[in-house]
Amino acid sequence: MSDKEPAVGSQKKSLILRIRKFVAEVRKEVSQIVCPTRHDAGITTLIVCILAFIMSLYLLLVDRSILFIVQSIMG
């Protein structure tokens, strides 16, 4: 075994230490998660619904415009 290659036992310890560090970091990040309040969730839902409605109107307008143009060209 050369001097540059770590021993197998050392690699296992290193892997275990990295896994422990990863789990500790995950726990720390998960503890910082804050769920939105009912009010915030309601407002966000309302905004999404309004934007979906506006986009549907826009796409309807674009679709009808393209339809009109194609029908005008085709006769």
PQR file of N, CA, C, O and H, with PARSE charges and radii, in Angstrom:
ATOM      1  N   MET A   1       0.845  -1.180   0.000 -0.4000 1.5000
ATOM      2  CA  MET A   1       0.000   0.000   0.000 -0.0000 2.0000
ATOM      3  C   MET A   1       0.887   1.240   0.000  0.5500 1.7000
ATOM      4  O   MET A   1       1.833   1.329   0.783 -0.5500 1.4000
ATOM      5  N   SER A   2       0.590   2.184  -0.864 -0.4000 1.5000
ATOM      6  CA  SER A   2       1.418   3.384  -0.951 -0.0000 2.0000
ATOM      7  C   SER A   2       1.014   4.379   0.127  0.5500 1.7000
ATOM      8  O   SER A   2      -0.008   4.215   0.794 -0.5500 1.4000
ATOM      9  H   SER A   2      -0.179   2.112  -1.500  0.4000 1.0000
ATOM     10  N   ASP A   3       1.837   5.414   0.287 -0.4000 1.5000
ATOM     11  CA  ASP A   3       1.584   6.419   1.317 -0.0000 2.0000
ATOM     12  C   ASP A   3       0.396   7.320   0.970  0.5500 1.7000
ATOM     13  O   ASP A   3      -0.230   7.902   1.856 -0.5500 1.4000
ATOM     14  H   ASP A   3       2.667   5.546  -0.254  0.4000 1.0000
ATOM     15  N   LYS A   4       0.097   7.428  -0.309 -0.4000 1.5000
ATOM     16  CA  LYS A   4      -0.965   8.341  -0.738 -0.0000 2.0000
ATOM     17  C   LYS A   4      -2.358   7.740  -0.585  0.5500 1.7000
ATOM     18  O   LYS A   4      -3.344   8.475  -0.516 -0.5500 1.4000
ATOM     19  H   LYS A   4       0.605   6.955  -1.028  0.4000 1.0000
ATOM     20  N   GLU A   5      -2.448   6.414  -0.530 -0.4000 1.5000
ATOM     21  CA  GLU A   5      -3.757   5.763  -0.420 -0.0000 2.0000
ATOM     22  C   GLU A   5      -4.090   5.555   1.053  0.5500 1.7000
ATOM     23  O   GLU A   5      -3.323   4.927   1.783 -0.5500 1.4000
ATOM     24  H   GLU A   5      -1.648   5.817  -0.586  0.4000 1.0000
ATOM     25  N   PRO A   6      -5.261   6.094   1.501 -0.5600 1.5000
ATOM     26  CA  PRO A   6      -5.634   5.898   2.898  0.2800 2.0000
ATOM     27  C   PRO A   6      -6.059   4.452   3.136  0.5500 1.7000
ATOM     28  O   PRO A   6      -6.461   3.755   2.205 -0.5500 1.4000
ATOM     29  N   ALA A   7      -5.968   4.018   4.357 -0.4000 1.5000
ATOM     30  CA  ALA A   7      -6.370   2.662   4.713 -0.0000 2.0000
ATOM     31  C   ALA A   7      -7.873   2.525   4.565  0.5500 1.7000
ATOM     32  O   ALA A   7      -8.601   3.516   4.628 -0.5500 1.4000
ATOM     33  H   ALA A   7      -5.641   4.585   5.114  0.4000 1.0000
ATOM     34  N   VAL A   8      -8.339   1.298   4.367 -0.4000 1.5000
ATOM     35  CA  VAL A   8      -9.764   1.044   4.172 -0.0000 2.0000
ATOM     36  C   VAL A   8     -10.557   1.476   5.394  0.5500 1.7000
ATOM     37  O   VAL A   8     -11.633   2.059   5.256 -0.5500 1.4000
ATOM     38  H   VAL A   8      -7.747   0.493   4.316  0.4000 1.0000
ATOM     39  N   GLY A   9     -10.053   1.205   6.565 -0.4000 1.5000
ATOM     40  CA  GLY A   9     -10.723   1.612   7.800 -0.0000 2.0000
ATOM     41  C   GLY A   9     -10.867   3.120   7.880  0.5500 1.7000
ATOM     42  O   GLY A   9     -11.883   3.634   8.347 -0.5500 1.4000
ATOM     43  H   GLY A   9      -9.179   0.732   6.677  0.4000 1.0000
ATOM     44  N   SER A  10      -9.850   3.820   7.424 -0.4000 1.5000
ATOM     45  CA  SER A  10      -9.883   5.283   7.412 -0.0000 2.0000
ATOM     46  C   SER A  10     -10.950   5.807   6.460  0.5500 1.7000
ATOM     47  O   SER A  10     -11.625   6.792   6.758 -0.5500 1.4000
ATOM     48  H   SER A  10      -9.025   3.402   7.045  0.4000 1.0000
ATOM     49  N   GLN A  11     -11.101   5.141   5.304 -0.4000 1.5000
ATOM     50  CA  GLN A  11     -12.127   5.546   4.340 -0.0000 2.0000
ATOM     51  C   GLN A  11     -13.517   5.363   4.923  0.5500 1.7000
ATOM     52  O   GLN A  11     -14.392   6.204   4.720 -0.5500 1.4000
ATOM     53  H   GLN A  11     -10.553   4.341   5.062  0.4000 1.0000
ATOM     54  N   LYS A  12     -13.727   4.261   5.652 -0.4000 1.5000
ATOM     55  CA  LYS A  12     -15.029   4.005   6.263 -0.0000 2.0000
ATOM     56  C   LYS A  12     -15.347   5.057   7.309  0.5500 1.7000
ATOM     57  O   LYS A  12     -16.473   5.548   7.386 -0.5500 1.4000
ATOM     58  H   LYS A  12     -13.015   3.578   5.817  0.4000 1.0000
ATOM     59  N   LYS A  13     -14.341   5.404   8.122 -0.4000 1.5000
ATOM     60  CA  LYS A  13     -14.547   6.426   9.151 -0.0000 2.0000
ATOM     61  C   LYS A  13     -14.858   7.767   8.496  0.5500 1.7000
ATOM     62  O   LYS A  13     -15.724   8.511   8.956 -0.5500 1.4000
ATOM     63  H   LYS A  13     -13.426   5.005   8.060  0.4000 1.0000
ATOM     64  N   SER A  14     -14.145   8.061   7.427 -0.4000 1.5000
ATOM     65  CA  SER A  14     -14.366   9.311   6.720 -0.0000 2.0000
ATOM     66  C   SER A  14     -15.783   9.364   6.153  0.5500 1.7000
ATOM     67  O   SER A  14     -16.449  10.396   6.231 -0.5500 1.4000
ATOM     68  H   SER A  14     -13.441   7.457   7.053  0.4000 1.0000
ATOM     69  N   LEU A  15     -16.236   8.263   5.588 -0.4000 1.5000
ATOM     70  CA  LEU A  15     -17.586   8.195   5.040 -0.0000 2.0000
ATOM     71  C   LEU A  15     -18.625   8.373   6.141  0.5500 1.7000
ATOM     72  O   LEU A  15     -19.602   9.101   5.968 -0.5500 1.4000
ATOM     73  H   LEU A  15     -15.695   7.424   5.525  0.4000 1.0000
ATOM     74  N   ILE A  16     -18.409   7.703   7.276 -0.4000 1.5000
ATOM     75  CA  ILE A  16     -19.347   7.817   8.395 -0.0000 2.0000
ATOM     76  C   ILE A  16     -19.384   9.252   8.911  0.5500 1.7000
ATOM     77  O   ILE A  16     -20.459   9.768   9.217 -0.5500 1.4000
ATOM     78  H   ILE A  16     -17.615   7.112   7.416  0.4000 1.0000
ATOM     79  N   LEU A  17     -18.238   9.895   9.011 -0.4000 1.5000
ATOM     80  CA  LEU A  17     -18.191  11.281   9.478 -0.0000 2.0000
ATOM     81  C   LEU A  17     -18.899  12.220   8.499  0.5500 1.7000
ATOM     82  O   LEU A  17     -19.606  13.139   8.912 -0.5500 1.4000
ATOM     83  H   LEU A  17     -17.365   9.476   8.763  0.4000 1.0000
ATOM     84  N   ARG A  18     -18.702  11.977   7.192 -0.4000 1.5000
ATOM     85  CA  ARG A  18     -19.381  12.819   6.190 -0.0000 2.0000
ATOM     86  C   ARG A  18     -20.890  12.624   6.248  0.5500 1.7000
ATOM     87  O   ARG A  18     -21.645  13.586   6.107 -0.5500 1.4000
ATOM     88  H   ARG A  18     -18.128  11.230   6.857  0.4000 1.0000
ATOM     89  N   ILE A  19     -21.336  11.388   6.454 -0.4000 1.5000
ATOM     90  CA  ILE A  19     -22.775  11.116   6.552 -0.0000 2.0000
ATOM     91  C   ILE A  19     -23.349  11.800   7.790  0.5500 1.7000
ATOM     92  O   ILE A  19     -24.412  12.417   7.722 -0.5500 1.4000
ATOM     93  H   ILE A  19     -20.722  10.607   6.569  0.4000 1.0000
ATOM     94  N   ARG A  20     -22.652  11.694   8.918 -0.4000 1.5000
ATOM     95  CA  ARG A  20     -23.117  12.357  10.151 -0.0000 2.0000
ATOM     96  C   ARG A  20     -23.202  13.871   9.964  0.5500 1.7000
ATOM     97  O   ARG A  20     -24.163  14.507  10.398 -0.5500 1.4000
ATOM     98  H   ARG A  20     -21.788  11.193   8.974  0.4000 1.0000
ATOM     99  N   LYS A  21     -22.196  14.432   9.319 -0.4000 1.5000
ATOM    100  CA  LYS A  21     -22.197  15.880   9.079 -0.0000 2.0000
ATOM    101  C   LYS A  21     -23.363  16.261   8.167  0.5500 1.7000
ATOM    102  O   LYS A  21     -24.037  17.264   8.401 -0.5500 1.4000
ATOM    103  H   LYS A  21     -21.416  13.915   8.966  0.4000 1.0000
ATOM    104  N   PHE A  22     -23.597  15.464   7.137 -0.4000 1.5000
ATOM    105  CA  PHE A  22     -24.702  15.733   6.215 -0.0000 2.0000
ATOM    106  C   PHE A  22     -26.041  15.682   6.948  0.5500 1.7000
ATOM    107  O   PHE A  22     -26.880  16.566   6.776 -0.5500 1.4000
ATOM    108  H   PHE A  22     -23.050  14.649   6.946  0.4000 1.0000
ATOM    109  N   VAL A  23     -26.239  14.650   7.762 -0.4000 1.5000
ATOM    110  CA  VAL A  23     -27.498  14.512   8.506 -0.0000 2.0000
ATOM    111  C   VAL A  23     -27.677  15.692   9.463  0.5500 1.7000
ATOM    112  O   VAL A  23     -28.782  16.217   9.595 -0.5500 1.4000
ATOM    113  H   VAL A  23     -25.557  13.931   7.901  0.4000 1.0000
ATOM    114  N   ALA A  24     -26.616  16.105  10.120 -0.4000 1.5000
ATOM    115  CA  ALA A  24     -26.693  17.247  11.034 -0.0000 2.0000
ATOM    116  C   ALA A  24     -27.074  18.517  10.283  0.5500 1.7000
ATOM    117  O   ALA A  24     -27.888  19.302  10.770 -0.5500 1.4000
ATOM    118  H   ALA A  24     -25.718  15.678  10.013  0.4000 1.0000
ATOM    119  N   GLU A  25     -26.493  18.726   9.099 -0.4000 1.5000
ATOM    120  CA  GLU A  25     -26.823  19.904   8.305 -0.0000 2.0000
ATOM    121  C   GLU A  25     -28.270  19.864   7.819  0.5500 1.7000
ATOM    122  O   GLU A  25     -28.952  20.888   7.796 -0.5500 1.4000
ATOM    123  H   GLU A  25     -25.832  18.088   8.704  0.4000 1.0000
ATOM    124  N   VAL A  26     -28.735  18.676   7.432 -0.4000 1.5000
ATOM    125  CA  VAL A  26     -30.123  18.539   6.996 -0.0000 2.0000
ATOM    126  C   VAL A  26     -31.072  18.869   8.139  0.5500 1.7000
ATOM    127  O   VAL A  26     -32.049  19.594   7.952 -0.5500 1.4000
ATOM    128  H   VAL A  26     -28.181  17.844   7.451  0.4000 1.0000
ATOM    129  N   ARG A  27     -30.784  18.337   9.322 -0.4000 1.5000
ATOM    130  CA  ARG A  27     -31.632  18.632  10.485 -0.0000 2.0000
ATOM    131  C   ARG A  27     -31.658  20.123  10.783  0.5500 1.7000
ATOM    132  O   ARG A  27     -32.708  20.675  11.112 -0.5500 1.4000
ATOM    133  H   ARG A  27     -29.990  17.749   9.474  0.4000 1.0000
ATOM    134  N   LYS A  28     -30.511  20.774  10.668 -0.4000 1.5000
ATOM    135  CA  LYS A  28     -30.440  22.217  10.922 -0.0000 2.0000
ATOM    136  C   LYS A  28     -31.298  22.973   9.912  0.5500 1.7000
ATOM    137  O   LYS A  28     -32.045  23.877  10.290 -0.5500 1.4000
ATOM    138  H   LYS A  28     -29.658  20.326  10.400  0.4000 1.0000
ATOM    139  N   GLU A  29     -31.199  22.613   8.630 -0.4000 1.5000
ATOM    140  CA  GLU A  29     -31.993  23.283   7.594 -0.0000 2.0000
ATOM    141  C   GLU A  29     -33.481  23.021   7.768  0.5500 1.7000
ATOM    142  O   GLU A  29     -34.292  23.933   7.607 -0.5500 1.4000
ATOM    143  H   GLU A  29     -30.593  21.879   8.324  0.4000 1.0000
ATOM    144  N   VAL A  30     -33.847  21.790   8.095 -0.4000 1.5000
ATOM    145  CA  VAL A  30     -35.259  21.444   8.267 -0.0000 2.0000
ATOM    146  C   VAL A  30     -35.848  22.195   9.453  0.5500 1.7000
ATOM    147  O   VAL A  30     -37.021  22.567   9.425 -0.5500 1.4000
ATOM    148  H   VAL A  30     -33.188  21.050   8.226  0.4000 1.0000
ATOM    149  N   SER A  31     -35.054  22.423  10.490 -0.4000 1.5000
ATOM    150  CA  SER A  31     -35.564  23.146  11.654 -0.0000 2.0000
ATOM    151  C   SER A  31     -35.854  24.611  11.331  0.5500 1.7000
ATOM    152  O   SER A  31     -36.584  25.270  12.072 -0.5500 1.4000
ATOM    153  H   SER A  31     -34.101  22.121  10.513  0.4000 1.0000
ATOM    154  N   GLN A  32     -35.297  25.128  10.240 -0.4000 1.5000
ATOM    155  CA  GLN A  32     -35.513  26.522   9.860 -0.0000 2.0000
ATOM    156  C   GLN A  32     -36.726  26.716   8.969  0.5500 1.7000
ATOM    157  O   GLN A  32     -37.082  27.847   8.641 -0.5500 1.4000
ATOM    158  H   GLN A  32     -34.704  24.593   9.638  0.4000 1.0000
ATOM    159  N   ILE A  33     -37.368  25.616   8.574 -0.4000 1.5000
ATOM    160  CA  ILE A  33     -38.533  25.706   7.696 -0.0000 2.0000
ATOM    161  C   ILE A  33     -39.710  26.275   8.476  0.5500 1.7000
ATOM    162  O   ILE A  33     -39.990  25.852   9.597 -0.5500 1.4000
ATOM    163  H   ILE A  33     -37.080  24.697   8.840  0.4000 1.0000
ATOM    164  N   VAL A  34     -40.392  27.235   7.869 -0.4000 1.5000
ATOM    165  CA  VAL A  34     -41.567  27.827   8.487 -0.0000 2.0000
ATOM    166  C   VAL A  34     -42.742  27.635   7.540  0.5500 1.7000
ATOM    167  O   VAL A  34     -42.698  28.062   6.386 -0.5500 1.4000
ATOM    168  H   VAL A  34     -40.165  27.579   6.958  0.4000 1.0000
ATOM    169  N   CYS A  35     -43.785  26.994   8.033 -0.4000 1.5000
ATOM    170  CA  CYS A  35     -44.975  26.790   7.209 -0.0000 2.0000
ATOM    171  C   CYS A  35     -45.752  28.101   7.120  0.5500 1.7000
ATOM    172  O   CYS A  35     -45.799  28.863   8.085 -0.5500 1.4000
ATOM    173  H   CYS A  35     -43.820  26.647   8.971  0.4000 1.0000
ATOM    174  N   PRO A  36     -46.361  28.364   5.961 -0.5600 1.5000
ATOM    175  CA  PRO A  36     -47.131  29.606   5.840  0.2800 2.0000
ATOM    176  C   PRO A  36     -48.388  29.540   6.706  0.5500 1.7000
ATOM    177  O   PRO A  36     -48.923  28.464   6.973 -0.5500 1.4000
ATOM    178  N   THR A  37     -48.840  30.704   7.134 -0.4000 1.5000
ATOM    179  CA  THR A  37     -50.074  30.760   7.906 -0.0000 2.0000
ATOM    180  C   THR A  37     -51.248  30.494   6.981  0.5500 1.7000
ATOM    181  O   THR A  37     -51.101  30.508   5.759 -0.5500 1.4000
ATOM    182  H   THR A  37     -48.405  31.578   6.917  0.4000 1.0000
ATOM    183  N   ARG A  38     -52.396  30.255   7.559 -0.4000 1.5000
ATOM    184  CA  ARG A  38     -53.599  30.012   6.767 -0.0000 2.0000
ATOM    185  C   ARG A  38     -53.906  31.224   5.898  0.5500 1.7000
ATOM    186  O   ARG A  38     -54.309  31.077   4.744 -0.5500 1.4000
ATOM    187  H   ARG A  38     -52.515  30.243   8.552  0.4000 1.0000
ATOM    188  N   HIS A  39     -53.719  32.409   6.444 -0.4000 1.5000
ATOM    189  CA  HIS A  39     -53.967  33.652   5.697 -0.0000 2.0000
ATOM    190  C   HIS A  39     -53.031  33.766   4.496  0.5500 1.7000
ATOM    191  O   HIS A  39     -53.469  34.067   3.386 -0.5500 1.4000
ATOM    192  H   HIS A  39     -53.392  32.528   7.382  0.4000 1.0000
ATOM    193  N   ASP A  40     -51.736  33.523   4.728 -0.4000 1.5000
ATOM    194  CA  ASP A  40     -50.752  33.588   3.637 -0.0000 2.0000
ATOM    195  C   ASP A  40     -51.065  32.572   2.543  0.5500 1.7000
ATOM    196  O   ASP A  40     -50.965  32.880   1.355 -0.5500 1.4000
ATOM    197  H   ASP A  40     -51.381  33.278   5.630  0.4000 1.0000
ATOM    198  N   ALA A  41     -51.440  31.365   2.944 -0.4000 1.5000
ATOM    199  CA  ALA A  41     -51.777  30.328   1.963 -0.0000 2.0000
ATOM    200  C   ALA A  41     -53.018  30.734   1.164  0.5500 1.7000
ATOM    201  O   ALA A  41     -53.085  30.499  -0.043 -0.5500 1.4000
ATOM    202  H   ALA A  41     -51.521  31.115   3.909  0.4000 1.0000
ATOM    203  N   GLY A  42     -53.986  31.335   1.827 -0.4000 1.5000
ATOM    204  CA  GLY A  42     -55.193  31.794   1.141 -0.0000 2.0000
ATOM    205  C   GLY A  42     -54.898  32.893   0.138  0.5500 1.7000
ATOM    206  O   GLY A  42     -55.406  32.871  -0.983 -0.5500 1.4000
ATOM    207  H   GLY A  42     -53.931  31.526   2.807  0.4000 1.0000
ATOM    208  N   ILE A  43     -54.079  33.853   0.538 -0.4000 1.5000
ATOM    209  CA  ILE A  43     -53.707  34.958  -0.358 -0.0000 2.0000
ATOM    210  C   ILE A  43     -52.950  34.421  -1.572  0.5500 1.7000
ATOM    211  O   ILE A  43     -53.227  34.816  -2.705 -0.5500 1.4000
ATOM    212  H   ILE A  43     -53.666  33.871   1.449  0.4000 1.0000
ATOM    213  N   THR A  44     -52.005  33.531  -1.335 -0.4000 1.5000
ATOM    214  CA  THR A  44     -51.225  32.952  -2.427 -0.0000 2.0000
ATOM    215  C   THR A  44     -52.128  32.186  -3.390  0.5500 1.7000
ATOM    216  O   THR A  44     -51.970  32.288  -4.607 -0.5500 1.4000
ATOM    217  H   THR A  44     -51.780  33.210  -0.414  0.4000 1.0000
ATOM    218  N   THR A  45     -53.071  31.424  -2.850 -0.4000 1.5000
ATOM    219  CA  THR A  45     -54.008  30.681  -3.689 -0.0000 2.0000
ATOM    220  C   THR A  45     -54.853  31.626  -4.528  0.5500 1.7000
ATOM    221  O   THR A  45     -55.082  31.375  -5.712 -0.5500 1.4000
ATOM    222  H   THR A  45     -53.200  31.341  -1.861  0.4000 1.0000
ATOM    223  N   LEU A  46     -55.317  32.709  -3.920 -0.4000 1.5000
ATOM    224  CA  LEU A  46     -56.114  33.695  -4.641 -0.0000 2.0000
ATOM    225  C   LEU A  46     -55.308  34.318  -5.784  0.5500 1.7000
ATOM    226  O   LEU A  46     -55.824  34.476  -6.890 -0.5500 1.4000
ATOM    227  H   LEU A  46     -55.131  32.912  -2.958  0.4000 1.0000
ATOM    228  N   ILE A  47     -54.070  34.666  -5.525 -0.4000 1.5000
ATOM    229  CA  ILE A  47     -53.217  35.262  -6.556 -0.0000 2.0000
ATOM    230  C   ILE A  47     -53.014  34.280  -7.706  0.5500 1.7000
ATOM    231  O   ILE A  47     -53.079  34.670  -8.872 -0.5500 1.4000
ATOM    232  H   ILE A  47     -53.651  34.537  -4.626  0.4000 1.0000
ATOM    233  N   VAL A  48     -52.768  33.009  -7.387 -0.4000 1.5000
ATOM    234  CA  VAL A  48     -52.572  32.002  -8.429 -0.0000 2.0000
ATOM    235  C   VAL A  48     -53.837  31.855  -9.271  0.5500 1.7000
ATOM    236  O   VAL A  48     -53.755  31.765 -10.496 -0.5500 1.4000
ATOM    237  H   VAL A  48     -52.714  32.692  -6.440  0.4000 1.0000
ATOM    238  N   CYS A  49     -54.990  31.829  -8.635 -0.4000 1.5000
ATOM    239  CA  CYS A  49     -56.258  31.703  -9.378 -0.0000 2.0000
ATOM    240  C   CYS A  49     -56.493  32.904 -10.293  0.5500 1.7000
ATOM    241  O   CYS A  49     -56.902  32.742 -11.443 -0.5500 1.4000
ATOM    242  H   CYS A  49     -55.056  31.902  -7.640  0.4000 1.0000
ATOM    243  N   ILE A  50     -56.238  34.095  -9.786 -0.4000 1.5000
ATOM    244  CA  ILE A  50     -56.421  35.309 -10.592 -0.0000 2.0000
ATOM    245  C   ILE A  50     -55.466  35.290 -11.793  0.5500 1.7000
ATOM    246  O   ILE A  50     -55.877  35.576 -12.917 -0.5500 1.4000
ATOM    247  H   ILE A  50     -55.905  34.226  -8.852  0.4000 1.0000
ATOM    248  N   LEU A  51     -54.206  34.956 -11.554 -0.4000 1.5000
ATOM    249  CA  LEU A  51     -53.243  34.918 -12.658 -0.0000 2.0000
ATOM    250  C   LEU A  51     -53.585  33.826 -13.669  0.5500 1.7000
ATOM    251  O   LEU A  51     -53.378  34.014 -14.868 -0.5500 1.4000
ATOM    252  H   LEU A  51     -53.872  34.724 -10.640  0.4000 1.0000
ATOM    253  N   ALA A  52     -54.101  32.697 -13.210 -0.4000 1.5000
ATOM    254  CA  ALA A  52     -54.515  31.636 -14.133 -0.0000 2.0000
ATOM    255  C   ALA A  52     -55.679  32.113 -14.997  0.5500 1.7000
ATOM    256  O   ALA A  52     -55.727  31.822 -16.192 -0.5500 1.4000
ATOM    257  H   ALA A  52     -54.269  32.544 -12.236  0.4000 1.0000
ATOM    258  N   PHE A  53     -56.607  32.839 -14.400 -0.4000 1.5000
ATOM    259  CA  PHE A  53     -57.740  33.381 -15.154 -0.0000 2.0000
ATOM    260  C   PHE A  53     -57.257  34.402 -16.193  0.5500 1.7000
ATOM    261  O   PHE A  53     -57.696  34.376 -17.343 -0.5500 1.4000
ATOM    262  H   PHE A  53     -56.567  33.076 -13.429  0.4000 1.0000
ATOM    263  N   ILE A  54     -56.367  35.288 -15.788 -0.4000 1.5000
ATOM    264  CA  ILE A  54     -55.836  36.297 -16.717 -0.0000 2.0000
ATOM    265  C   ILE A  54     -55.096  35.616 -17.871  0.5500 1.7000
ATOM    266  O   ILE A  54     -55.266  36.006 -19.026 -0.5500 1.4000
ATOM    267  H   ILE A  54     -56.011  35.309 -14.854  0.4000 1.0000
ATOM    268  N   MET A  55     -54.280  34.606 -17.570 -0.4000 1.5000
ATOM    269  CA  MET A  55     -53.561  33.897 -18.623 -0.0000 2.0000
ATOM    270  C   MET A  55     -54.515  33.166 -19.557  0.5500 1.7000
ATOM    271  O   MET A  55     -54.267  33.091 -20.761 -0.5500 1.4000
ATOM    272  H   MET A  55     -54.142  34.290 -16.632  0.4000 1.0000
ATOM    273  N   SER A  56     -55.598  32.628 -19.017 -0.4000 1.5000
ATOM    274  CA  SER A  56     -56.562  31.937 -19.886 -0.0000 2.0000
ATOM    275  C   SER A  56     -57.231  32.927 -20.833  0.5500 1.7000
ATOM    276  O   SER A  56     -57.477  32.603 -21.995 -0.5500 1.4000
ATOM    277  H   SER A  56     -55.799  32.688 -18.040  0.4000 1.0000
ATOM    278  N   LEU A  57     -57.528  34.131 -20.345 -0.4000 1.5000
ATOM    279  CA  LEU A  57     -58.096  35.153 -21.227 -0.0000 2.0000
ATOM    280  C   LEU A  57     -57.098  35.558 -22.315  0.5500 1.7000
ATOM    281  O   LEU A  57     -57.469  35.718 -23.478 -0.5500 1.4000
ATOM    282  H   LEU A  57     -57.328  34.393 -19.401  0.4000 1.0000
ATOM    283  N   TYR A  58     -55.843  35.721 -21.932 -0.4000 1.5000
ATOM    284  CA  TYR A  58     -54.810  36.083 -22.889 -0.0000 2.0000
ATOM    285  C   TYR A  58     -54.659  35.001 -23.960  0.5500 1.7000
ATOM    286  O   TYR A  58     -54.599  35.303 -25.152 -0.5500 1.4000
ATOM    287  H   TYR A  58     -55.541  35.591 -20.988  0.4000 1.0000
ATOM    288  N   LEU A  59     -54.598  33.744 -23.528 -0.4000 1.5000
ATOM    289  CA  LEU A  59     -54.446  32.657 -24.490 -0.0000 2.0000
ATOM    290  C   LEU A  59     -55.679  32.518 -25.377  0.5500 1.7000
ATOM    291  O   LEU A  59     -55.557  32.163 -26.550 -0.5500 1.4000
ATOM    292  H   LEU A  59     -54.646  33.498 -22.560  0.4000 1.0000
ATOM    293  N   LEU A  60     -56.858  32.792 -24.837 -0.4000 1.5000
ATOM    294  CA  LEU A  60     -58.080  32.789 -25.648 -0.0000 2.0000
ATOM    295  C   LEU A  60     -57.972  33.859 -26.731  0.5500 1.7000
ATOM    296  O   LEU A  60     -58.294  33.609 -27.893 -0.5500 1.4000
ATOM    297  H   LEU A  60     -56.956  33.081 -23.885  0.4000 1.0000
ATOM    298  N   LEU A  61     -57.519  35.049 -26.346 -0.4000 1.5000
ATOM    299  CA  LEU A  61     -57.357  36.145 -27.306 -0.0000 2.0000
ATOM    300  C   LEU A  61     -56.344  35.773 -28.394  0.5500 1.7000
ATOM    301  O   LEU A  61     -56.597  35.998 -29.577 -0.5500 1.4000
ATOM    302  H   LEU A  61     -57.258  35.252 -25.403  0.4000 1.0000
ATOM    303  N   VAL A  62     -55.220  35.215 -28.005 -0.4000 1.5000
ATOM    304  CA  VAL A  62     -54.196  34.822 -28.971 -0.0000 2.0000
ATOM    305  C   VAL A  62     -54.729  33.725 -29.891  0.5500 1.7000
ATOM    306  O   VAL A  62     -54.520  33.774 -31.103 -0.5500 1.4000
ATOM    307  H   VAL A  62     -55.014  35.033 -27.043  0.4000 1.0000
ATOM    308  N   ASP A  63     -55.414  32.742 -29.321 -0.4000 1.5000
ATOM    309  CA  ASP A  63     -55.956  31.645 -30.108 -0.0000 2.0000
ATOM    310  C   ASP A  63     -56.981  32.147 -31.116  0.5500 1.7000
ATOM    311  O   ASP A  63     -56.958  31.748 -32.280 -0.5500 1.4000
ATOM    312  H   ASP A  63     -55.583  32.702 -28.337  0.4000 1.0000
ATOM    313  N   ARG A  64     -57.874  33.014 -30.677 -0.4000 1.5000
ATOM    314  CA  ARG A  64     -58.899  33.551 -31.596 -0.0000 2.0000
ATOM    315  C   ARG A  64     -58.259  34.415 -32.688  0.5500 1.7000
ATOM    316  O   ARG A  64     -58.710  34.411 -33.834 -0.5500 1.4000
ATOM    317  H   ARG A  64     -57.893  33.339 -29.731  0.4000 1.0000
ATOM    318  N   SER A  65     -57.204  35.155 -32.324 -0.4000 1.5000
ATOM    319  CA  SER A  65     -56.516  35.983 -33.318 -0.0000 2.0000
ATOM    320  C   SER A  65     -55.862  35.114 -34.387  0.5500 1.7000
ATOM    321  O   SER A  65     -55.977  35.392 -35.581 -0.5500 1.4000
ATOM    322  H   SER A  65     -56.838  35.159 -31.393  0.4000 1.0000
ATOM    323  N   ILE A  66     -55.185  34.076 -33.957 -0.4000 1.5000
ATOM    324  CA  ILE A  66     -54.550  33.168 -34.916 -0.0000 2.0000
ATOM    325  C   ILE A  66     -55.607  32.484 -35.771  0.5500 1.7000
ATOM    326  O   ILE A  66     -55.426  32.335 -36.979 -0.5500 1.4000
ATOM    327  H   ILE A  66     -55.091  33.850 -32.988  0.4000 1.0000
ATOM    328  N   LEU A  67     -56.695  32.073 -35.162 -0.4000 1.5000
ATOM    329  CA  LEU A  67     -57.797  31.450 -35.902 -0.0000 2.0000
ATOM    330  C   LEU A  67     -58.341  32.400 -36.964  0.5500 1.7000
ATOM    331  O   LEU A  67     -58.573  32.005 -38.106 -0.5500 1.4000
ATOM    332  H   LEU A  67     -56.843  32.194 -34.181  0.4000 1.0000
ATOM    333  N   PHE A  68     -58.541  33.662 -36.571 -0.4000 1.5000
ATOM    334  CA  PHE A  68     -59.052  34.662 -37.521 -0.0000 2.0000
ATOM    335  C   PHE A  68     -58.083  34.856 -38.676  0.5500 1.7000
ATOM    336  O   PHE A  68     -58.499  34.927 -39.832 -0.5500 1.4000
ATOM    337  H   PHE A  68     -58.352  33.983 -35.643  0.4000 1.0000
ATOM    338  N   ILE A  69     -56.788  34.943 -38.368 -0.4000 1.5000
ATOM    339  CA  ILE A  69     -55.778  35.154 -39.409 -0.0000 2.0000
ATOM    340  C   ILE A  69     -55.743  33.955 -40.363  0.5500 1.7000
ATOM    341  O   ILE A  69     -55.708  34.132 -41.581 -0.5500 1.4000
ATOM    342  H   ILE A  69     -56.451  34.885 -37.428  0.4000 1.0000
ATOM    343  N   VAL A  70     -55.752  32.756 -39.821 -0.4000 1.5000
ATOM    344  CA  VAL A  70     -55.687  31.560 -40.657 -0.0000 2.0000
ATOM    345  C   VAL A  70     -56.941  31.439 -41.515  0.5500 1.7000
ATOM    346  O   VAL A  70     -56.856  31.099 -42.695 -0.5500 1.4000
ATOM    347  H   VAL A  70     -55.781  32.613 -38.832  0.4000 1.0000
ATOM    348  N   GLN A  71     -58.097  31.713 -40.932 -0.4000 1.5000
ATOM    349  CA  GLN A  71     -59.331  31.638 -41.721 -0.0000 2.0000
ATOM    350  C   GLN A  71     -59.363  32.714 -42.802  0.5500 1.7000
ATOM    351  O   GLN A  71     -59.890  32.479 -43.889 -0.5500 1.4000
ATOM    352  H   GLN A  71     -58.166  31.989 -39.974  0.4000 1.0000
ATOM    353  N   SER A  72     -58.808  33.883 -42.520 -0.4000 1.5000
ATOM    354  CA  SER A  72     -58.756  34.934 -43.540 -0.0000 2.0000
ATOM    355  C   SER A  72     -57.863  34.524 -44.702  0.5500 1.7000
ATOM    356  O   SER A  72     -58.189  34.789 -45.860 -0.5500 1.4000
ATOM    357  H   SER A  72     -58.379  34.074 -41.637  0.4000 1.0000
ATOM    358  N   ILE A  73     -56.746  33.885 -44.404 -0.4000 1.5000
ATOM    359  CA  ILE A  73     -55.819  33.458 -45.446 -0.0000 2.0000
ATOM    360  C   ILE A  73     -56.429  32.300 -46.255  0.5500 1.7000
ATOM    361  O   ILE A  73     -56.343  32.288 -47.483 -0.5500 1.4000
ATOM    362  H   ILE A  73     -56.482  33.670 -43.464  0.4000 1.0000
ATOM    363  N   MET A  74     -57.029  31.353 -45.578 -0.4000 1.5000
ATOM    364  CA  MET A  74     -57.570  30.170 -46.251 -0.0000 2.0000
ATOM    365  C   MET A  74     -58.884  30.449 -46.972  0.5500 1.7000
ATOM    366  O   MET A  74     -59.274  29.692 -47.860 -0.5500 1.4000
ATOM    367  H   MET A  74     -57.099  31.363 -44.581  0.4000 1.0000
ATOM    368  N   GLY A  75     -59.547  31.495 -46.611 -0.4000 1.5000
ATOM    369  CA  GLY A  75     -60.776  31.868 -47.319 -0.0000 2.0000
ATOM    370  C   GLY A  75     -62.013  31.413 -46.716  0.5500 1.7000
ATOM    371  O   GLY A  75     -63.092  31.681 -47.243 -0.5500 1.4000
ATOM    372  H   GLY A  75     -59.229  32.110 -45.889  0.4000 1.0000
TER
END
